Each structure stands twice: as structure tokens, then as C-alpha cells.
């Protein structure tokens, strides 16, 4: 039999995650401009005053929401692997899984729709998402011995080639055309691209 009484208190991080989930849903349904902080607070089961403890305004909430979608876990990218080419391949697959996820596509659409009204949203998307993911790839490529390179190119060009050849088109197809993406095919393309650029 379940115990009755006061519910367990949420940590600040759990509360922020809950607020993000509710705000993301409301922004997606009604648009950023049409949602109030009061609505978010009510849906989250808290007072507006409590919501303002976490976020000073709706703009900060949206930017924090976008930032939160790009927080990688500590073990997301294995740089200690003995096989650096395989590590790069796995890293590219993790980036593809994130970039092509339903949540990321929804946030991208929201950011595009709200770009005019929310200063800093496109910068946040670029810095926390595109630039950081690209930096991870460049870093992974730079760990690979130049003797394994098929082409005599520097790490940033190879990283751009890999992202462009494997993730860019599915991303555009999802974002603008809402086409269904076969992740198995994306992963196969990643493997073929890695094999074409590196001696295994």
C-alpha cells in the first residue's frame, strides 16, 4: 500500500528540467509570444513568483531551454579509446542521433520561428550546438594519426566533410520537409564516410 503524505521535494535541477519540458510543450503549441510566465507556472504546479526564482523572464527561459538541449553527458565522447577512428565514428553517430532527434528538430523550428523576437536565440543555437558539435568532431579527428588519413587535409576540413556528408541532408529534410529519416541508413553512411577518409 502506498504511503500517504507530502510528496518528495524536487531538486533545483529536477525542477528546471520540469519547467523546460512544460515550456517546450507550451511554446510548441502556442508560440513563444502567446505563452505567459503565469501559464508556465500554473502548468508546472508552482507560483509565478517561484518560477521567477529560476528564470528572470521568458526570454531567459527560452535561451536556457535551448542551451539545455546541448548539454552532453560526461561519457558522451570517448577520447580514451585505443582506436581513434572508431571513436570518431561513434562520436559522429552520437551527434547524428542528437541533431536528428524529434526534440532537437522541434527546438530548431522554435528558434527559427522566434529568431526575430528573441535576441540571442540564434547565437545560443550556434555556440552551444553547431560550434560545439563541430569542435568535438575536430578534436576527435585531430587525435587520429596522420598516417591513417586518406586525404591530406586538416582536421577542421575533414570534420566539416563528415558532418556535411552524413548529417546535413537528413537534418534539412527533417527540419523543412518533415521527411522520415532512417537512422540505420544514416549510421551506414557514417561508417562508409569514415572508411573512405581513414585507413582502418
N, CA, C and O of each residue as an XYZ file, in Angstrom:
800
protein
N       0.832     -1.184      0.000
C       0.000      0.000      0.000
C       0.875      1.246      0.000
O       1.828      1.336      0.775
N       0.561      2.202     -0.859
C       1.364      3.422     -0.979
C       1.201      4.283      0.259
O       0.124      4.367      0.849
N       2.307      4.925      0.636
C       2.273      5.815      1.792
C       1.680      7.153      1.391
O       1.966      7.692      0.322
N       0.843      7.675      2.283
C       0.275      8.993      2.044
C       1.138     10.027      2.747
O       1.892      9.697      3.663
N       1.030     11.249      2.328
C       1.809     12.314      2.962
C       2.357     13.268      1.928
O       1.963     13.239      0.762
N       3.269     14.112      2.366
C       3.831     15.115      1.477
C       4.715     14.459      0.423
O       5.457     13.529      0.737
N       4.649     14.925     -0.816
C       5.492     14.355     -1.870
C       6.962     14.718     -1.624
O       7.272     15.686     -0.929
N       7.848     13.922     -2.207
C       9.272     14.210     -2.094
C       9.582     15.552     -2.750
O       8.996     15.897     -3.777
N      10.492     16.295     -2.163
C      10.875     17.601     -2.691
C      11.812     17.396     -3.881
O      12.740     16.589     -3.831
N      11.547     18.143     -4.949
C      12.400     18.059     -6.133
C      13.654     18.890     -5.923
O      13.630     19.919     -5.249
N      14.763     18.421     -6.519
C      15.981     19.226     -6.505
C      15.788     20.386     -7.487
O      14.884     20.359     -8.323
N      16.640     21.395     -7.375
C      16.556     22.554     -8.281
C      16.719     22.102     -9.732
O      16.053     22.623    -10.627
N      17.611     21.127     -9.963
C      17.860     20.647    -11.319
C      16.637     19.906    -11.863
O      16.281     20.068    -13.030
N      15.995     19.095    -11.022
C      14.779     18.391    -11.446
C      13.665     19.386    -11.762
O      12.919     19.214    -12.727
N      13.562     20.422    -10.943
C      12.533     21.444    -11.154
C      12.771     22.181    -12.467
O      11.829     22.430    -13.220
N      14.033     22.532    -12.747
C      14.371     23.205    -14.014
C      14.015     22.311    -15.202
O      13.470     22.781    -16.201
N      14.326     21.026    -15.085
C      14.010     20.077    -16.165
C      12.509     20.018    -16.407
O      12.060     19.976    -17.552
N      11.732     20.016    -15.320
C      10.273     20.002    -15.441
C       9.767     21.286    -16.102
O       8.887     21.240    -16.961
N      10.320     22.420    -15.702
C       9.931     23.702    -16.299
C      10.254     23.697    -17.791
O       9.442     24.133    -18.607
N      11.444     23.202    -18.146
C      11.830     23.136    -19.565
C      10.840     22.303    -20.357
O      10.422     22.697    -21.446
N      10.463     21.153    -19.815
C       9.540     20.258    -20.509
C       8.193     20.938    -20.753
O       7.639     20.856    -21.849
N       7.675     21.606    -19.733
C       6.382     22.282    -19.848
C       6.466     23.469    -20.791
O       5.593     23.653    -21.639
N       7.523     24.286    -20.648
C       7.693     25.456    -21.520
C       7.853     25.031    -22.972
O       7.279     25.646    -23.871
N       8.634     23.980    -23.200
C       8.843     23.485    -24.560
C       7.520     23.077    -25.195
O       7.259     23.389    -26.357
N       6.692     22.385    -24.433
C       5.388     21.959    -24.940
C       4.494     23.165    -25.244
O       3.883     23.236    -26.310
N       4.421     24.109    -24.307
C       3.567     25.285    -24.497
C       4.055     26.168    -25.640
O       3.249     26.636    -26.444
N       5.369     26.402    -25.722
C       5.920     27.210    -26.816
C       5.628     26.544    -28.159
O       5.299     27.213    -29.138
N       5.753     25.212    -28.189
C       5.496     24.485    -29.432
C       4.040     24.550    -29.855
O       3.742     24.646    -31.046
N       3.125     24.497    -28.885
C       1.693     24.516    -29.185
C       1.188     25.908    -29.535
O       0.410     26.069    -30.475
N       1.629     26.926    -28.777
C       1.040     28.262    -28.912
C       1.966     29.313    -29.523
O       1.511     30.377    -29.943
N       3.272     29.010    -29.570
C       4.230     30.019    -29.999
C       4.734     30.795    -28.795
O       3.995     31.018    -27.836
N       5.974     31.200    -28.848
C       6.633     31.864    -27.727
C       5.866     33.097    -27.248
O       5.646     33.265    -26.049
N       5.463     33.954    -28.179
C       4.801     35.223    -27.824
C       3.459     35.018    -27.142
O       3.022     35.866    -26.364
N       2.798     33.895    -27.426
C       1.451     33.666    -26.913
C       1.397     32.929    -25.576
O       0.315     32.632    -25.068
N       2.566     32.637    -25.012
C       2.618     31.932    -23.728
C       3.107     32.903    -22.666
O       4.069     33.637    -22.890
N       2.457     32.910    -21.525
C       2.871     33.795    -20.422
C       3.605     32.989    -19.358
O       3.484     31.767    -19.278
N       4.363     33.704    -18.551
C       5.050     33.060    -17.426
C       4.020     32.475    -16.461
O       4.262     31.434    -15.849
N       2.877     33.140    -16.325
C       1.809     32.624    -15.455
C       1.328     31.257    -15.921
O       1.128     30.353    -15.110
N       1.142     31.107    -17.233
C       0.697     29.820    -17.784
C       1.720     28.724    -17.504
O       1.365     27.608    -17.125
N       2.992     29.059    -17.697
C       4.060     28.078    -17.450
C       4.063     27.679    -15.977
O       4.152     26.496    -15.646
N       3.967     28.668    -15.101
C       3.966     28.398    -13.654
C       2.794     27.507    -13.269
O       2.967     26.537    -12.530
N       1.604     27.828    -13.763
C       0.406     27.047    -13.449
C       0.564     25.605    -13.927
O       0.269     24.661    -13.195
N       1.037     25.448    -15.173
C       1.216     24.101    -15.727
C       2.275     23.308    -14.958
O       2.213     22.081    -14.886
N       3.248     24.024    -14.385
C       4.313     23.371    -13.611
C       3.915     23.159    -12.154
O       4.667     22.560    -11.385
N       2.736     23.649    -11.773
C       2.261     23.479    -10.414
C       3.016     24.314     -9.402
O       3.287     23.866     -8.288
N       3.353     25.534     -9.796
C       4.073     26.432     -8.894
C       3.538     27.842     -9.057
O       2.787     28.123     -9.991
N       3.916     28.711     -8.170
C       3.510     30.112     -8.292
C       4.413     30.807     -9.305
O       5.521     30.351     -9.587
N       3.925     31.907     -9.839
C       4.727     32.694    -10.765
C       5.994     33.198    -10.064
O       7.065     33.267    -10.667
N       5.855     33.545     -8.797
C       6.989     34.026     -8.010
C       8.100     32.966     -7.946
O       9.283     33.284     -8.068
N       7.699     31.713     -7.755
C       8.673     30.619     -7.716
C       9.346     30.441     -9.069
O      10.552     30.202     -9.137
N       8.574     30.557    -10.146
C       9.138     30.437    -11.492
C      10.212     31.501    -11.720
O      11.247     31.228    -12.328
N       9.956     32.724    -11.224
C      10.923     33.811    -11.403
C      12.195     33.604    -10.576
O      13.200     34.274    -10.815
N      12.164     32.701     -9.624
C      13.392     32.339     -8.900
C      14.357     31.633     -9.853
O      15.574     31.788     -9.756
N      13.790     30.860    -10.769
C      14.595     30.085    -11.712
C      14.967     30.888    -12.964
O      16.073     30.751    -13.486
N      14.051     31.713    -13.435
C      14.268     32.464    -14.686
C      13.741     33.882    -14.527
O      12.614     34.086    -14.077
N      14.560     34.861    -14.897
C      14.171     36.262    -14.695
C      13.060     36.699    -15.642
O      12.296     37.611    -15.327
N      12.969     36.054    -16.800
C      11.903     36.370    -17.749
C      11.761     35.226    -18.765
O      12.504     34.245    -18.724
N      10.814     35.372    -19.653
C      10.510     34.325    -20.625
C      11.653     34.131    -21.625
O      11.911     33.013    -22.071
N      12.329     35.218    -21.971
C      13.453     35.142    -22.903
C      14.577     34.288    -22.313
O      15.135     33.425    -22.991
N      14.901     34.539    -21.042
C      15.949     33.749    -20.382
C      15.550     32.283    -20.322
O      16.387     31.397    -20.494
N      14.265     32.030    -20.076
C      13.771     30.662    -20.029
C      13.973     29.971    -21.380
O      14.440     28.833    -21.426
N      13.626     30.644    -22.475
C      13.773     30.048    -23.806
C      15.237     29.777    -24.127
O      15.573     28.699    -24.618
N      16.104     30.735    -23.856
C      17.533     30.549    -24.154
C      18.114     29.428    -23.296
O      18.912     28.628    -23.785
N      17.723     29.360    -22.031
C      18.185     28.277    -21.156
C      17.673     26.927    -21.639
O      18.376     25.921    -21.546
N      16.448     26.907    -22.153
C      15.865     25.688    -22.704
C      16.695     25.196    -23.881
O      17.014     24.010    -23.970
N      17.043     26.104    -24.778
C      17.866     25.752    -25.945
C      19.235     25.258    -25.484
O      19.728     24.244    -25.977
N      19.850     25.971    -24.543
C      21.159     25.561    -24.019
C      21.095     24.158    -23.424
O      22.009     23.355    -23.609
N      20.017     23.872    -22.713
C      19.898     22.577    -22.035
C      19.865     21.411    -23.008
O      20.243     20.294    -22.655
N      19.418     21.664    -24.224
C      19.335     20.583    -25.204
C      20.708     20.191    -25.725
O      20.843     19.174    -26.406
N      21.730     20.983    -25.417
C      23.085     20.696    -25.895
C      24.052     20.322    -24.788
O      25.265     20.382    -24.989
N      23.548     19.937    -23.628
C      24.434     19.518    -22.547
C      24.726     18.031    -22.730
O      23.853     17.183    -22.545
N      25.986     17.732    -23.102
C      26.391     16.353    -23.316
C      26.788     15.723    -21.983
O      27.324     16.406    -21.111
N      26.532     14.447    -21.822
C      26.951     13.751    -20.609
C      28.466     13.576    -20.623
O      29.106     13.662    -21.671
N      29.023     13.331    -19.444
C      30.482     13.209    -19.310
C      31.059     12.139    -20.234
O      32.152     12.309    -20.775
N      30.322     11.029    -20.418
C      30.849      9.923    -21.216
C      30.352      9.931    -22.657
O      30.462      8.927    -23.361
N      29.807     11.062    -23.094
C      29.241     11.118    -24.448
C      30.294     10.867    -25.520
O      30.027     10.189    -26.513
N      31.478     11.409    -25.320
C      32.532     11.273    -26.324
C      33.777     10.667    -25.693
O      34.421     11.283    -24.844
N      34.104      9.463    -26.116
C      35.226      8.722    -25.552
C      36.514      9.094    -26.271
O      36.735      8.688    -27.411
N      37.364      9.871    -25.600
C      38.644     10.258    -26.203
C      39.769      9.333    -25.743
O      40.913      9.495    -26.168
N      39.456      8.371    -24.885
C      40.478      7.451    -24.373
C      40.546      6.137    -25.140
O      41.377      5.280    -24.838
N      39.685      5.979    -26.120
C      39.658      4.735    -26.896
C      40.989      4.523    -27.629
O      41.595      5.473    -28.126
N      41.427      3.274    -27.684
C      42.668      2.957    -28.392
C      42.495      3.155    -29.893
O      43.428      3.574    -30.578
N      41.304      2.856    -30.405
C      41.025      3.010    -31.833
C      40.386      4.381    -32.057
O      39.178      4.545    -31.887
N      41.197      5.354    -32.436
C      40.730      6.742    -32.577
C      39.758      6.915    -33.739
O      38.874      7.770    -33.685
N      39.914      6.112    -34.790
C      38.982      6.194    -35.932
C      37.605      5.693    -35.514
O      36.587      6.301    -35.843
N      37.582      4.584    -34.789
C      36.310      4.052    -34.297
C      35.671      5.034    -33.314
O      34.453      5.211    -33.315
N      36.487      5.667    -32.480
C      35.969      6.666    -31.532
C      35.317      7.830    -32.284
O      34.256      8.313    -31.889
N      35.958      8.277    -33.365
C      35.384      9.348    -34.189
C      34.060      8.898    -34.799
O      33.091      9.657    -34.802
N      34.013      7.692    -35.307
C      32.788      7.150    -35.901
C      31.658      7.118    -34.875
O      30.533      7.515    -35.178
N      31.952      6.650    -33.671
C      30.934      6.591    -32.611
C      30.483      7.996    -32.204
O      29.304      8.224    -31.930
N      31.424      8.923    -32.169
C      31.095     10.301    -31.814
C      30.156     10.910    -32.852
O      29.187     11.583    -32.501
N      30.444     10.674    -34.114
C      29.602     11.190    -35.192
C      28.198     10.595    -35.118
O      27.220     11.286    -35.403
N      28.092      9.335    -34.742
C      26.785      8.694    -34.586
C      25.996      9.323    -33.439
O      24.783      9.509    -33.544
N      26.689      9.653    -32.338
C      26.011     10.305    -31.211
C      25.528     11.700    -31.588
O      24.428     12.105    -31.212
N      26.346     12.426    -32.326
C      25.941     13.766    -32.776
C      24.744     13.648    -33.715
O      23.798     14.428    -33.611
N      24.776     12.680    -34.631
C      23.658     12.474    -35.566
C      22.376     12.147    -34.815
O      21.312     12.684    -35.123
N      22.485     11.257    -33.824
C      21.313     10.871    -33.033
C      20.694     12.093    -32.348
O      19.472     12.228    -32.284
N      21.552     12.977    -31.841
C      21.053     14.178    -31.169
C      20.460     15.173    -32.164
O      19.333     15.638    -31.993
N      21.225     15.493    -33.199
C      20.799     16.516    -34.169
C      19.506     16.111    -34.877
O      18.683     16.965    -35.205
N      19.330     14.819    -35.112
C      18.160     14.345    -35.851
C      17.016     13.894    -34.936
O      16.017     13.349    -35.406
N      17.169     14.124    -33.632
C      16.112     13.726    -32.698
C      14.888     14.638    -32.848
O      15.001     15.794    -33.257
N      13.742     14.099    -32.513
C      12.491     14.865    -32.612
C      12.555     16.131    -31.758
O      12.112     17.199    -32.181
N      13.112     16.001    -30.552
C      13.194     17.159    -29.652
C      14.066     18.260    -30.255
O      13.697     19.434    -30.224
N      15.209     17.886    -30.797
C      16.113     18.894    -31.369
C      15.463     19.589    -32.565
O      15.585     20.804    -32.722
N      14.781     18.826    -33.397
C      14.115     19.414    -34.564
C      13.043     20.409    -34.105
O      12.924     21.495    -34.674
N      12.259     20.046    -33.075
C      11.234     20.961    -32.549
C      11.860     22.245    -32.017
O      11.350     23.337    -32.266
N      12.969     22.117    -31.283
C      13.632     23.305    -30.747
C      14.227     24.168    -31.864
O      14.215     25.395    -31.775
N      14.739     23.537    -32.897
C      15.255     24.293    -34.052
C      14.131     25.089    -34.711
O      14.300     26.262    -35.044
N      12.999     24.447    -34.891
C      11.853     25.149    -35.502
C      11.407     26.316    -34.625
O      11.092     27.395    -35.126
N      11.385     26.091    -33.319
C      11.010     27.150    -32.388
C      12.005     28.302    -32.461
O      11.611     29.468    -32.487
N      13.291     27.977    -32.492
C      14.324     29.011    -32.565
C      14.220     29.806    -33.863
O      14.391     31.025    -33.861
N      13.943     29.127    -34.962
C      13.789     29.812    -36.253
C      12.568     30.723    -36.208
O      12.627     31.872    -36.646
N      11.468     30.210    -35.681
C      10.228     30.992    -35.620
C      10.367     32.204    -34.720
O       9.778     33.250    -34.994
N      11.141     32.078    -33.647
C      11.243     33.156    -32.663
C      12.497     34.007    -32.821
O      12.745     34.894    -32.005
N      13.283     33.754    -33.846
C      14.564     34.460    -34.009
C      14.407     35.969    -33.990
O      15.214     36.672    -33.381
N      13.385     36.466    -34.645
C      13.173     37.907    -34.729
C      12.847     38.499    -33.366
O      13.304     39.595    -33.041
N      12.058     37.782    -32.563
C      11.596     38.346    -31.302
C      12.485     38.100    -30.102
O      12.292     38.729    -29.061
N      13.465     37.197    -30.214
C      14.282     36.853    -29.056
C      15.759     37.024    -29.392
O      16.360     36.170    -30.043
N      16.336     38.130    -28.943
C      17.762     38.367    -29.164
C      18.571     37.273    -28.501
O      18.294     36.878    -27.368
N      19.567     36.788    -29.210
C      20.476     35.808    -28.640
C      20.112     34.366    -28.893
O      20.923     33.477    -28.632
N      18.904     34.101    -29.400
C      18.498     32.704    -29.579
C      19.314     32.020    -30.677
O      19.722     30.869    -30.516
N      19.555     32.715    -31.788
C      20.339     32.092    -32.859
C      21.796     31.953    -32.438
O      22.452     30.976    -32.799
N      22.316     32.928    -31.669
C      23.693     32.824    -31.161
C      23.827     31.618    -30.242
O      24.809     30.879    -30.312
N      22.829     31.423    -29.377
C      22.851     30.292    -28.455
C      22.850     28.985    -29.220
O      23.623     28.080    -28.904
N      21.988     28.873    -30.226
C      21.933     27.666    -31.030
C      23.264     27.402    -31.703
O      23.739     26.267    -31.740
N      23.871     28.471    -32.242
C      25.141     28.295    -32.947
C      26.263     27.899    -31.983
O      26.981     26.928    -32.220
N      26.404     28.663    -30.890
C      27.517     28.432    -29.966
C      27.404     27.113    -29.216
O      28.378     26.370    -29.106
N      26.206     26.824    -28.699
C      26.026     25.622    -27.889
C      25.828     24.369    -28.731
O      26.132     23.263    -28.285
N      25.324     24.539    -29.937
C      25.014     23.383    -30.768
C      26.002     23.165    -31.887
O      26.850     22.275    -31.817
N      25.891     23.979    -32.919
C      26.685     23.769    -34.122
C      28.177     23.875    -33.832
O      28.935     22.960    -34.155
N      28.608     24.977    -33.227
C      30.035     25.192    -32.987
C      30.609     24.140    -32.037
O      31.715     23.646    -32.256
N      29.865     23.798    -30.989
C      30.370     22.830    -30.007
C      30.454     21.428    -30.614
O      31.431     20.712    -30.394
N      29.437     21.040    -31.374
C      29.467     19.724    -32.028
C      30.619     19.656    -33.024
O      31.315     18.644    -33.112
N      30.813     20.737    -33.771
C      31.918     20.798    -34.735
C      33.257     20.703    -34.016
O      34.157     20.000    -34.473
N      33.396     21.403    -32.897
C      34.639     21.346    -32.120
C      34.928     19.931    -31.626
O      36.076     19.488    -31.634
N      33.866     19.215    -31.189
C      34.040     17.823    -30.750
C      34.587     16.974    -31.905
O      35.495     16.166    -31.713
N      34.028     17.165    -33.101
C      34.482     16.391    -34.259
C      35.923     16.732    -34.621
O      36.734     15.838    -34.859
N      36.241     18.017    -34.662
C      37.611     18.431    -34.990
C      38.598     17.831    -33.993
O      39.658     17.332    -34.371
N      38.233     17.887    -32.727
C      39.073     17.345    -31.662
C      39.300     15.843    -31.877
O      40.423     15.355    -31.750
N      38.224     15.115    -32.204
C      38.327     13.669    -32.420
C      39.198     13.349    -33.634
O      39.992     12.409    -33.602
N      39.047     14.137    -34.706
C      39.862     13.920    -35.912
C      41.331     14.185    -35.600
O      42.208     13.461    -36.071
N      41.599     15.213    -34.811
C      42.991     15.576    -34.518
C      43.722     14.505    -33.699
O      44.952     14.488    -33.676
N      42.992     13.625    -33.037
C      43.597     12.537    -32.275
C      44.086     11.401    -33.174
O      44.896     10.574    -32.753
N      43.594     11.367    -34.405
C      43.932     10.275    -35.323
C      45.291     10.555    -35.969
O      45.578     11.682    -36.372
N      46.107      9.530    -36.059
C      47.428      9.665    -36.676
C      47.279     10.078    -38.141
O      46.428      9.555    -38.860
N      48.107     11.010    -38.567
C      48.041     11.487    -39.961
C      48.327     10.356    -40.945
O      47.928     10.436    -42.106
N      49.019      9.289    -40.491
C      49.287      8.135    -41.352
C      47.996      7.410    -41.733
O      47.965      6.672    -42.718
N      46.928      7.620    -40.950
C      45.650      6.971    -41.258
C      44.758      7.816    -42.162
O      43.711      7.342    -42.603
N      45.151      9.057    -42.446
C      44.363      9.930    -43.315
C      44.502      9.477    -44.766
O      45.615      9.259    -45.245
N      43.400      9.337    -45.452
C      43.433      9.023    -46.880
C      43.726     10.298    -47.671
O      44.447     10.258    -48.668
N      43.173     11.425    -47.231
C      43.380     12.716    -47.882
C      44.259     13.594    -47.012
O      44.176     13.548    -45.785
N      45.096     14.386    -47.645
C      45.981     15.291    -46.918
C      45.237     16.597    -46.623
O      45.474     17.625    -47.257
N      44.332     16.524    -45.645
C      43.526     17.683    -45.265
C      43.630     17.885    -43.759
O      43.922     16.947    -43.018
N      43.388     19.126    -43.307
C      43.454     19.353    -41.863
C      42.145     18.910    -41.186
O      41.138     18.653    -41.847
N      42.193     18.831    -39.868
C      41.102     18.252    -39.081
C      39.781     18.990    -39.257
O      38.729     18.352    -39.315
N      39.808     20.324    -39.344
C      38.534     21.048    -39.450
C      37.846     20.797    -40.789
O      36.618     20.747    -40.847
N      38.614     20.638    -41.863
C      38.006     20.342    -43.176
C      37.402     18.945    -43.163
O      36.294     18.744    -43.659
N      38.119     17.980    -42.600
C      37.596     16.610    -42.532
C      36.328     16.556    -41.679
O      35.364     15.881    -42.041
N      36.327     17.269    -40.544
C      35.130     17.309    -39.686
C      33.942     17.877    -40.441
O      32.835     17.345    -40.354
N      34.167     18.965    -41.189
C      33.085     19.565    -41.980
C      32.592     18.619    -43.071
O      31.393     18.530    -43.333
N      33.531     17.915    -43.702
C      33.150     16.944    -44.740
C      32.294     15.830    -44.143
O      31.277     15.441    -44.718
N      32.713     15.326    -42.991
C      31.967     14.238    -42.361
C      30.552     14.668    -41.980
O      29.582     13.961    -42.251
N      30.450     15.838    -41.348
C      29.129     16.318    -40.942
C      28.254     16.564    -42.173
O      27.085     16.180    -42.206
N      28.837     17.206    -43.175
C      28.083     17.508    -44.396
C      27.613     16.265    -45.119
O      26.484     16.214    -45.608
N      28.476     15.258    -45.190
C      28.152     14.036    -45.934
C      27.164     13.134    -45.206
O      26.481     12.325    -45.835
N      27.085     13.266    -43.890
C      26.289     12.288    -43.130
C      25.050     12.847    -42.443
O      24.041     12.151    -42.333
N      25.110     14.102    -41.975
C      24.025     14.629    -41.148
C      23.269     15.791    -41.789
O      22.068     15.939    -41.564
N      23.944     16.605    -42.574
C      23.323     17.829    -43.104
C      22.031     17.588    -43.880
O      21.013     18.222    -43.602
N      22.067     16.671    -44.856
C      20.868     16.454    -45.679
C      19.711     15.878    -44.876
O      18.595     16.385    -44.995
N      19.921     14.834    -44.055
C      18.801     14.355    -43.233
C      18.248     15.445    -42.311
O      17.042     15.518    -42.078
N      19.139     16.288    -41.791
C      18.703     17.376    -40.908
C      17.785     18.348    -41.659
O      16.720     18.710    -41.158
N      18.195     18.763    -42.845
C      17.380     19.688    -43.651
C      16.059     19.023    -44.043
O      15.005     19.658    -44.003
N      16.120     17.744    -44.421
C      14.895     17.017    -44.790
C      13.910     16.966    -43.621
O      12.705     17.138    -43.808
N      14.424     16.731    -42.430
C      13.556     16.693    -41.249
C      13.028     18.068    -40.888
O      11.835     18.241    -40.636
N      13.919     19.041    -40.864
C      13.569     20.379    -40.396
C      12.547     21.053    -41.300
O      11.560     21.609    -40.817
N      12.776     21.006    -42.607
C      11.929     21.765    -43.519
C      10.870     20.936    -44.252
O       9.818     21.458    -44.619
N      11.146     19.654    -44.463
C      10.209     18.829    -45.232
C       9.505     17.790    -44.371
O       8.574     17.126    -44.829
N       9.950     17.650    -43.118
C       9.369     16.687    -42.186
C       9.394     15.259    -42.743
O       8.489     14.465    -42.487
N      10.449     14.947    -43.509
C      10.598     13.604    -44.064
C      11.081     12.645    -42.993
O      11.877     13.013    -42.130
N      10.602     11.428    -43.050
C      11.036     10.398    -42.094
C      12.484     10.038    -42.406
O      12.857      9.864    -43.566
N      13.294      9.928    -41.357
C      14.708      9.613    -41.509
C      14.973      8.197    -41.011
O      14.506      7.802    -39.943
N      15.728      7.442    -41.802
C      16.130      6.084    -41.425
C      17.495      6.179    -40.733
O      18.517      6.330    -41.402
N      17.516      6.092    -39.401
C      18.766      6.235    -38.661
C      19.749      5.117    -38.996
O      20.962      5.311    -38.920
N      19.230      3.954    -39.364
C      20.122      2.858    -39.790
C      20.903      3.289    -41.025
O      22.100      3.022    -41.133
N      20.220      3.957    -41.959
C      20.888      4.433    -43.167
C      21.887      5.544    -42.846
O      22.972      5.597    -43.425
N      21.515      6.430    -41.921
C      22.434      7.496    -41.501
C      23.701      6.878    -40.915
O      24.806      7.314    -41.238
N      23.553      5.871    -40.059
C      24.715      5.216    -39.451
C      25.563      4.488    -40.491
O      26.790      4.474    -40.394
N      24.914      3.886    -41.483
C      25.651      3.228    -42.569
C      26.460      4.252    -43.356
O      27.613      4.004    -43.706
N      25.849      5.407    -43.634
C      26.548      6.479    -44.347
C      27.747      6.981    -43.540
O      28.803      7.268    -44.105
N      27.582      7.085    -42.227
C      28.688      7.491    -41.356
C      29.829      6.483    -41.473
O      30.984      6.873    -41.639
N      29.516      5.197    -41.389
C      30.544      4.156    -41.486
C      31.250      4.201    -42.837
O      32.474      4.086    -42.903
N      30.483      4.368    -43.916
C      31.081      4.419    -45.256
C      31.969      5.659    -45.409
O      33.031      5.587    -46.027
N      31.542      6.781    -44.856
C      32.326      8.009    -44.953
C      33.623      7.899    -44.169
O      34.672      8.348    -44.632
N      33.557      7.305    -42.985
C      34.766      7.086    -42.179
C      35.743      6.176    -42.912
O      36.947      6.431    -42.940
N      35.209      5.114    -43.504
C      36.069      4.171    -44.255
C      36.714      4.825    -45.469
O      37.830      4.476    -45.851
N      36.002      5.783    -46.078
C      36.533      6.474    -47.239
C      37.628      7.483    -46.887
O      38.498      7.773    -47.708
N      37.581      8.015    -45.664
C      38.519      9.077    -45.268
C      39.702      8.595    -44.428
O      40.703      9.300    -44.299
N      39.584      7.381    -43.851
C      40.644      6.901    -42.971
C      41.015      5.451    -43.281
O      40.165      4.651    -43.670
N      42.281      5.129    -43.105
C      42.753      3.755    -43.209
C      42.467      3.088    -41.873
O      42.970      3.519    -40.836
N      41.674      2.058    -41.901
C      41.251      1.393    -40.664
C      42.293      0.375    -40.204
O      42.106     -0.280    -39.179
